[in-house]
Amino acid sequence: MDILLTFFRSSSMTFLSVLLAAAYVCLAVATTIHILLYKEDIKGAIGWIAIVFLSPFLGTFFYVFLGINRVKRKGIKLRKKHGMLGRRSIAGKQNEFGDITPYVKQFIDFSFNVYPQNFAQGNNIKPLLNGTEAYPEMIDAISKAKKEVLVESYIFDADNETDKFLKAFKQAAKNGAAVKVIIDGFGTLRFFRRSIEKKLAAIEGVECAVFLPPLIPISMPFVNLRNHRKIMIIDGKTAFFGGMNLSKKNVSLKDLAHGVQDITFKIEGPVIDQMSEIFEDDWEFATGHEMTGRSRYVHYGKKGGMLARVVPDGPDKNNGKIESLLHGRINMAKNHIVITTPYFLPENEILTALELAAQRGVLVEVFIPEISDHIIMNWAEEPNFKRLLKKGVKIYRTPQPFDHSKIFIVDGEWACIGSTNWDVRSFKLHFEADMEIISKNFAAKLLKIVKLKKKISKPAQLQDCLNLPFLKRLRNNAFRLITPYY
């Protein structure tokens, strides 16, 4: 009897083992097919396939919940629901402009091929340094609004400085303006504090939308799929655009440990239409409701002023457009490249392009904060310094307070401003918006700002990289591996 029981038990266990093994193989093969069809990045695809086969069942579970871009699906579904797909025709023949050099025309043609959005003529763009310059102009413009105020910010802190914006919103609403505010679910709703959302909701005439709100509103600085854009539009005629958040940190420049240096831009001109379309898309994405009655500025084609256009990027559409533009501009540079960014962790292709530019005689200057607001970013960035410095790239460390500026200038003729950091998250997984500007005068203004940064910055030295102790090199390289998005 005991022999029979043992036989049946062993047989059932063998059958169960075979069944589980067959299920594992079928599931792993099916998941691998999905990865091969939908994962464009080779390294990411190889990594996920390895996880799927080396971690039976768990690998597939993690891929289903972490590896599939559900934001793209949600975005497309919402756009179909509200008739947004194909509603705007941005493609078509690029506008012909008057007195431009063949080199500038090459810039324009390349930009249009990467993202088919026309450059708009007749823009006036003014840089504003820090919240001390920017906030008073923003608040004044909002207070005088008559038709609409559209505000989109990754961080909108609840403090005594942003209370001034709330008062301006209240005044704009009294003037009859429709006030709409988009805040990011992770950037603003932190540590269970939803006070800014409540304050906005308490103002009559102000609507607030939360972009991809988390299930638990806690601070998670490295969570992906964030709306990182910073856009402010008043009556369709005046706008502010760049990388500056709304927080008292931007005016607390004497507080070296907590203050933030930054730059934003006041804009007047037809390029505001392109900014409005981005806001409208984000509003409809966040609320599920279509915006109506938007203010319009003028049609494209007004002569004079700066040439400018806006390029949106994000995981739901247009993914990788900004990275492609920046990469292409590096390859096209003839004389000078300037990059200022709070975080510098691009992929190997961008690093190689910068090295090759330096080797062909282009002056390449990169400005990065000496002390980041996230210390592990300093550790993760440093392993790339040695290879860049060896090839002639100049790296400067800007002193505190933390420098959050984002500027990219090529050959003193073309500039890029906006929300994008030079890291994988901005390039691949966050919703960003940048603006290309073709203007020697504007580029010269930015170069003056960079020149002031250079005077107080500390150049990175190759010898310091070579002399770094073993344990620090080990730590830095480890964090370089874990900070990307996979």
Wavefront OBJ file of the C-alpha trace (Angstrom):
o trace
v 0.000 0.000 0.000
v 2.779 2.402 0.922
v 4.511 1.601 -2.355
v 1.360 2.507 -4.347
v 0.919 5.817 -2.472
v 4.539 6.713 -3.094
v 4.150 5.889 -6.786
v 1.029 8.038 -7.231
v 2.569 10.923 -5.320
v 5.721 10.850 -7.401
v 3.671 10.578 -10.595
v 1.490 13.553 -9.671
v 4.541 15.598 -8.712
v 6.208 14.708 -12.006
v 3.080 15.673 -13.943
v 2.817 18.976 -12.045
v 6.487 19.729 -12.699
v 6.068 19.034 -16.406
v 2.930 21.198 -16.496
v 4.684 24.098 -14.770
v 7.714 23.767 -17.032
v 5.507 23.774 -20.132
v 3.576 26.797 -18.858
v 6.845 28.616 -18.118
v 8.230 27.938 -21.603
v 4.996 28.987 -23.342
v 4.717 32.152 -21.256
v 8.381 33.041 -21.752
v 8.163 32.500 -25.516
v 4.969 34.577 -25.793
v 6.526 37.391 -23.740
v 9.706 37.256 -25.828
v 7.665 37.617 -29.016
v 6.009 40.740 -27.573
v 9.410 42.158 -26.578
v 10.869 41.517 -30.036
v 7.917 43.189 -31.736
v 7.508 46.251 -29.511
v 10.819 47.016 -27.775
v 12.891 49.149 -30.154
v 15.858 49.625 -27.833
v 18.216 46.664 -28.295
v 19.765 46.808 -24.821
v 16.359 47.076 -23.198
v 15.000 44.179 -25.243
v 17.953 41.928 -24.377
v 17.626 42.838 -20.701
v 13.919 42.040 -20.562
v 14.364 38.723 -22.402
v 17.067 37.732 -19.911
v 14.797 38.618 -16.976
v 11.894 36.657 -18.471
v 13.925 33.453 -18.918
v 16.033 33.695 -15.760
v 13.078 34.506 -13.481
v 10.284 32.042 -14.295
v 6.833 33.654 -14.146
v 8.146 36.628 -12.134
v 10.028 37.937 -15.170
v 6.851 37.965 -17.255
v 4.933 39.559 -14.375
v 7.441 42.413 -14.099
v 7.495 42.931 -17.869
v 3.696 43.122 -18.100
v 3.462 45.727 -15.343
v 6.722 47.647 -15.834
v 7.952 47.022 -19.359
v 4.877 47.842 -21.447
v 4.218 51.500 -22.226
v 0.665 51.872 -20.929
v 0.841 55.664 -21.037
v 1.020 55.505 -24.815
v -2.078 53.334 -24.908
v -3.972 55.662 -22.573
v -2.939 58.735 -24.545
v -4.040 57.289 -27.870
v -7.325 56.068 -26.376
v -8.143 59.517 -24.991
v -7.217 61.232 -28.233
v -9.430 58.883 -30.226
v -12.276 59.426 -27.790
v -12.161 63.187 -28.224
v -11.331 63.205 -31.925
v -7.828 64.530 -31.316
v -5.853 62.138 -33.507
v -5.189 63.787 -36.839
v -7.142 66.885 -35.845
v -4.210 69.227 -36.264
v -2.240 69.201 -39.472
v 1.260 70.323 -38.591
v 2.894 68.605 -41.525
v 3.235 70.204 -44.904
v 5.699 72.316 -46.798
v 8.009 74.228 -44.485
v 7.578 77.986 -44.694
v 10.021 79.745 -46.976
v 11.912 82.501 -45.212
v 13.741 85.434 -46.713
v 17.381 86.175 -45.994
v 18.751 82.981 -44.508
v 22.085 81.337 -45.162
v 22.369 77.817 -46.612
v 23.657 76.713 -43.198
v 20.529 78.007 -41.430
v 18.317 76.487 -44.124
v 20.010 73.170 -43.378
v 19.029 73.634 -39.721
v 15.416 74.312 -40.691
v 15.168 71.383 -43.108
v 16.669 68.975 -40.588
v 14.316 70.165 -37.833
v 11.266 69.763 -40.045
v 12.287 66.244 -41.060
v 12.641 65.214 -37.406
v 9.326 66.784 -36.368
v 7.080 68.345 -39.050
v 6.164 71.564 -37.278
v 6.711 74.864 -39.078
v 8.899 77.621 -37.684
v 6.882 80.739 -36.890
v 8.211 84.195 -37.751
v 7.820 87.438 -35.838
v 8.555 86.325 -32.272
v 10.103 88.320 -29.458
v 11.794 86.186 -26.788
v 13.317 87.661 -23.643
v 15.379 85.695 -21.075
v 14.464 86.169 -17.406
v 16.938 85.052 -14.751
v 15.631 83.338 -11.630
v 12.314 83.901 -9.925
v 13.429 87.378 -8.907
v 13.100 88.534 -12.527
v 10.512 86.094 -13.833
v 7.858 85.916 -11.121
v 6.953 89.648 -11.016
v 6.419 89.680 -14.794
v 4.385 86.467 -14.658
v 2.192 87.699 -11.809
v 1.614 91.074 -13.454
v 0.581 89.461 -16.750
v -1.769 87.009 -15.002
v -3.421 89.769 -12.953
v -4.235 91.697 -16.141
v -5.635 88.698 -18.051
v -9.055 89.194 -19.651
v -9.699 85.942 -21.562
v -7.631 83.018 -20.315
v -4.691 81.947 -18.185
v -3.116 78.562 -18.938
v -0.461 77.312 -16.509
v 1.399 74.015 -16.609
v 4.125 73.281 -14.064
v 5.906 70.172 -12.885
v 6.428 71.646 -9.402
v 3.922 74.103 -7.926
v 4.835 74.421 -4.260
v 2.505 75.779 -1.605
v 4.505 78.605 -0.013
v 4.429 82.354 0.553
v 5.916 83.041 -2.883
v 3.393 80.995 -4.851
v 0.579 82.563 -2.813
v 1.213 85.612 -5.008
v 0.311 83.518 -8.056
v -2.905 82.385 -6.367
v -3.879 86.018 -5.763
v -3.149 86.767 -9.421
v -5.330 83.813 -10.502
v -8.149 85.164 -8.348
v -7.829 88.594 -9.944
v -7.750 87.109 -13.450
v -10.915 85.143 -12.707
v -12.583 88.353 -11.478
v -11.576 89.958 -14.782
v -13.540 87.237 -16.560
v -10.581 85.092 -17.611
v -10.825 81.304 -17.618
v -7.950 80.005 -15.480
v -6.714 76.452 -16.036
v -3.776 74.929 -14.145
v -2.094 71.560 -14.742
v 0.147 70.151 -12.020
v 2.116 66.929 -12.205
v 0.990 64.045 -10.040
v 4.476 63.305 -8.699
v 6.228 66.648 -8.972
v 3.708 68.632 -6.919
v 1.694 66.210 -4.759
v 4.381 65.211 -2.274
v 4.460 63.677 1.190
v 0.666 63.508 1.317
v 0.521 67.314 0.947
v -2.224 68.277 -1.468
v -2.507 71.836 -0.168
v -1.765 73.554 -3.489
v -4.459 71.490 -5.201
v -6.935 72.447 -2.461
v -5.946 76.116 -2.641
v -6.456 76.181 -6.405
v -9.812 74.423 -6.115
v -10.937 77.010 -3.560
v -10.560 79.906 -6.026
v -13.747 80.551 -7.966
v -13.144 80.431 -11.699
v -9.949 78.354 -11.437
v -9.824 74.772 -12.719
v -7.015 72.438 -11.674
v -6.062 69.160 -13.357
v -3.580 66.611 -12.009
v -1.502 64.899 -14.681
v -1.270 61.131 -14.040
v -2.036 61.313 -10.300
v -0.415 58.568 -8.206
v -2.455 56.185 -6.101
v -0.456 57.377 -3.087
v 0.696 61.040 -3.323
v 4.218 60.666 -1.959
v 7.485 62.196 -3.095
v 9.242 59.885 -5.550
v 11.877 61.977 -7.374
v 12.919 59.206 -9.761
v 9.509 57.940 -10.810
v 9.112 58.011 -14.576
v 6.300 59.201 -16.857
v 6.135 62.683 -15.355
v 4.812 65.814 -17.024
v 7.961 67.908 -16.839
v 6.721 70.819 -18.996
v 6.588 74.432 -17.799
v 4.180 76.554 -19.833
v 2.294 79.738 -18.994
v 0.050 81.520 -21.521
v -1.963 84.683 -20.902
v -4.715 85.713 -23.348
v -2.865 83.993 -26.180
v -0.561 87.015 -26.511
v 2.019 86.680 -23.746
v 3.677 83.466 -22.630
v 6.440 82.177 -20.387
v 8.332 79.044 -21.336
v 11.398 77.199 -20.105
v 12.446 74.987 -17.218
v 11.538 77.096 -14.174
v 9.133 75.664 -11.607
v 6.913 77.656 -9.248
v 8.535 77.675 -5.809
v 10.095 80.068 -3.322
v 13.375 78.228 -3.958
v 13.685 80.211 -7.192
v 13.867 83.495 -5.276
v 15.900 82.197 -2.305
v 19.266 82.629 -3.999
v 21.092 83.496 -0.771
v 20.172 80.079 0.591
v 22.989 78.191 -1.122
v 21.875 74.773 0.092
v 18.200 75.048 -0.905
v 17.926 77.894 -3.423
v 17.677 77.271 -7.172
v 19.182 79.233 -10.055
v 17.121 79.033 -13.228
v 16.088 80.784 -16.404
v 12.778 81.161 -18.190
v 11.685 83.170 -21.205
v 8.965 85.724 -21.870
v 7.508 85.198 -25.323
v 5.344 87.293 -27.608
v 4.458 86.141 -31.099
v 2.802 83.418 -33.145
v 4.858 80.574 -31.655
v 2.473 80.858 -28.690
v -0.103 79.019 -30.819
v 2.127 75.946 -30.756
v 2.489 76.206 -26.974
v -1.301 76.450 -26.642
v -1.782 73.243 -28.602
v 0.528 71.388 -26.226
v -1.386 72.709 -23.220
v -4.679 71.734 -24.826
v -3.452 68.188 -25.451
v -2.232 67.881 -21.860
v -5.478 69.274 -20.454
v -7.545 66.792 -22.426
v -5.172 63.982 -21.463
v -5.415 64.859 -17.750
v -9.159 65.565 -17.588
v -10.646 63.532 -20.431
v -12.541 66.656 -21.525
v -11.983 68.741 -24.625
v -11.007 72.394 -24.309
v -13.045 74.938 -26.239
v -12.887 78.667 -26.855
v -9.109 79.014 -26.797
v -7.482 82.365 -27.468
v -5.472 82.558 -30.668
v -2.684 84.951 -31.487
v -1.944 85.365 -35.204
v -1.253 83.109 -38.149
v 2.257 82.002 -38.999
v 4.236 84.052 -41.468
v 4.525 87.475 -39.853
v 7.776 89.032 -41.077
v 10.550 90.132 -38.766
v 11.430 88.949 -35.301
v 12.845 85.583 -34.363
v 12.178 82.247 -36.024
v 10.916 79.785 -33.422
v 8.970 76.573 -33.070
v 7.990 74.238 -30.224
v 8.786 70.525 -30.172
v 6.811 68.341 -27.730
v 8.113 64.973 -26.625
v 6.744 62.192 -24.471
v 6.090 58.467 -24.166
v 2.594 58.712 -25.644
v 3.658 60.248 -28.979
v 6.644 61.943 -30.647
v 8.954 59.840 -28.491
v 12.648 60.590 -29.013
v 12.143 63.695 -31.166
v 14.009 66.083 -28.869
v 16.890 63.658 -28.398
v 17.143 63.282 -32.186
v 17.173 67.067 -32.636
v 19.921 67.597 -30.072
v 21.963 64.721 -31.467
v 21.640 66.065 -35.003
v 22.591 69.589 -33.959
v 25.770 68.286 -32.312
v 26.716 66.539 -35.545
v 26.015 69.696 -37.585
v 28.044 72.051 -35.363
v 31.039 73.754 -36.965
v 32.487 76.049 -34.301
v 30.901 76.066 -30.865
v 28.540 73.984 -28.705
v 27.285 75.164 -25.303
v 25.183 72.990 -22.991
v 23.891 73.959 -19.562
v 21.840 71.302 -17.808
v 21.071 70.313 -14.211
v 21.488 66.607 -15.001
v 23.905 65.181 -17.546
v 23.407 61.457 -18.140
v 22.830 61.011 -21.877
v 23.253 57.667 -23.586
v 26.429 56.623 -25.343
v 25.370 57.966 -28.759
v 25.163 61.548 -27.471
v 28.454 61.239 -25.574
v 30.175 59.914 -28.694
v 28.747 62.760 -30.797
v 30.158 65.322 -28.337
v 33.557 63.602 -28.417
v 33.617 63.576 -32.218
v 32.606 67.249 -32.337
v 35.505 68.161 -30.048
v 37.900 66.058 -32.129
v 36.944 67.860 -35.336
v 37.787 71.210 -33.724
v 34.444 72.341 -32.311
v 34.666 74.044 -28.920
v 32.340 71.941 -26.740
v 31.444 73.376 -23.317
v 29.178 71.606 -20.830
v 27.991 73.296 -17.618
v 26.748 71.046 -14.781
v 26.037 71.864 -11.113
v 28.948 71.195 -8.785
v 26.487 69.940 -6.157
v 23.245 68.415 -7.410
v 19.939 68.499 -5.567
v 20.168 64.690 -5.707
v 23.679 63.678 -4.673
v 23.520 60.354 -6.495
v 23.285 62.322 -9.752
v 26.755 63.732 -9.051
v 28.040 60.209 -8.523
v 26.340 58.856 -11.652
v 27.560 61.703 -13.895
v 31.244 61.581 -13.003
v 32.189 58.294 -14.756
v 31.535 59.993 -18.115
v 33.861 62.910 -17.380
v 37.083 61.031 -18.074
v 36.143 59.929 -21.589
v 34.849 63.406 -22.513
v 37.818 65.293 -21.077
v 40.247 62.984 -22.877
v 38.663 63.949 -26.211
v 38.774 67.687 -25.507
v 35.271 68.408 -24.205
v 35.297 71.207 -21.604
v 33.241 70.542 -18.459
v 32.469 73.260 -15.911
v 30.906 72.777 -12.464
v 28.628 75.675 -11.522
v 28.584 76.624 -7.815
v 25.602 76.660 -5.478
v 22.789 77.464 -5.354
v 21.760 74.532 -7.539
v 21.748 75.547 -11.211
v 18.588 74.269 -12.927
v 19.167 76.178 -16.199
v 18.645 74.390 -19.511
v 20.289 76.022 -22.538
v 21.749 74.571 -25.744
v 23.491 76.829 -28.280
v 25.151 75.852 -31.560
v 27.474 78.125 -33.556
v 25.937 81.309 -32.158
v 22.936 81.035 -34.510
v 20.634 78.334 -33.159
v 19.421 77.811 -29.597
v 17.190 75.364 -27.777
v 15.376 76.176 -24.531
v 12.733 74.327 -22.558
v 12.164 71.641 -19.958
v 14.397 68.814 -21.201
v 17.337 67.608 -19.139
v 20.217 65.793 -20.812
v 19.355 62.416 -19.348
v 17.543 59.261 -20.356
v 14.387 60.067 -18.417
v 13.810 63.344 -20.229
v 14.733 61.838 -23.592
v 12.651 58.672 -23.262
v 10.096 58.661 -20.474
v 8.888 62.126 -19.509
v 6.588 64.616 -21.192
v 8.792 67.513 -22.278
v 8.568 70.601 -24.479
v 11.495 72.492 -26.020
v 11.688 75.488 -28.313
v 14.110 75.938 -31.205
v 15.091 79.541 -31.921
v 17.092 80.760 -34.905
v 18.513 84.190 -34.098
v 22.084 85.439 -33.743
v 20.964 88.215 -31.399
v 19.124 85.814 -29.119
v 22.034 83.352 -29.117
v 24.375 86.234 -28.219
v 22.210 87.087 -25.182
v 22.370 83.492 -24.004
v 26.132 83.351 -24.533
v 26.513 86.414 -22.282
v 24.615 84.584 -19.550
v 26.805 81.508 -20.007
v 29.940 83.666 -19.925
v 28.973 84.882 -16.454
v 28.490 81.273 -15.341
v 31.897 80.375 -16.715
v 33.630 83.073 -14.646
v 32.461 81.532 -11.379
v 32.546 77.860 -12.398
v 35.206 75.275 -11.653
v 36.643 73.418 -14.680
v 36.682 69.640 -14.339
v 40.221 68.248 -14.571
v 41.187 64.954 -16.177
v 43.817 64.315 -13.507
v 41.152 64.470 -10.782
v 39.209 61.750 -12.592
v 42.314 59.585 -12.933
v 43.213 60.014 -9.246
v 39.752 59.188 -7.902
v 40.003 56.473 -5.199
v 38.916 52.954 -6.131
v 35.876 52.837 -3.826
v 34.546 56.145 -5.165
v 34.998 54.970 -8.746
v 33.156 51.766 -7.874
v 30.315 53.723 -6.242
v 30.023 56.162 -9.151
v 29.913 53.454 -11.801
v 27.345 51.495 -9.811
v 25.025 54.505 -9.634
v 25.580 55.223 -13.315
v 24.073 51.803 -14.037
v 21.035 52.062 -11.764
v 19.940 55.638 -12.517
v 18.622 55.032 -16.074
v 15.017 54.137 -16.647
v 15.033 50.338 -17.067
l 1 2 3 4 5 6 7 8 9 10 11 12 13 14 15 16 17 18 19 20 21 22 23 24 25 26 27 28 29 30 31 32 33 34 35 36 37 38 39 40 41 42 43 44 45 46 47 48 49 50 51 52 53 54 55 56 57 58 59 60 61 62 63 64 65 66 67 68 69 70 71 72 73 74 75 76 77 78 79 80 81 82 83 84 85 86 87 88 89 90 91 92 93 94 95 96 97 98 99 100 101 102 103 104 105 106 107 108 109 110 111 112 113 114 115 116 117 118 119 120 121 122 123 124 125 126 127 128 129 130 131 132 133 134 135 136 137 138 139 140 141 142 143 144 145 146 147 148 149 150 151 152 153 154 155 156 157 158 159 160 161 162 163 164 165 166 167 168 169 170 171 172 173 174 175 176 177 178 179 180 181 182 183 184 185 186 187 188 189 190 191 192 193 194 195 196 197 198 199 200 201 202 203 204 205 206 207 208 209 210 211 212 213 214 215 216 217 218 219 220 221 222 223 224 225 226 227 228 229 230 231 232 233 234 235 236 237 238 239 240 241 242 243 244 245 246 247 248 249 250 251 252 253 254 255 256 257 258 259 260 261 262 263 264 265 266 267 268 269 270 271 272 273 274 275 276 277 278 279 280 281 282 283 284 285 286 287 288 289 290 291 292 293 294 295 296 297 298 299 300 301 302 303 304 305 306 307 308 309 310 311 312 313 314 315 316 317 318 319 320 321 322 323 324 325 326 327 328 329 330 331 332 333 334 335 336 337 338 339 340 341 342 343 344 345 346 347 348 349 350 351 352 353 354 355 356 357 358 359 360 361 362 363 364 365 366 367 368 369 370 371 372 373 374 375 376 377 378 379 380 381 382 383 384 385 386 387 388 389 390 391 392 393 394 395 396 397 398 399 400 401 402 403 404 405 406 407 408 409 410 411 412 413 414 415 416 417 418 419 420 421 422 423 424 425 426 427 428 429 430 431 432 433 434 435 436 437 438 439 440 441 442 443 444 445 446 447 448 449 450 451 452 453 454 455 456 457 458 459 460 461 462 463 464 465 466 467 468 469 470 471 472 473 474 475 476 477 478 479 480 481 482 483 484 485 486
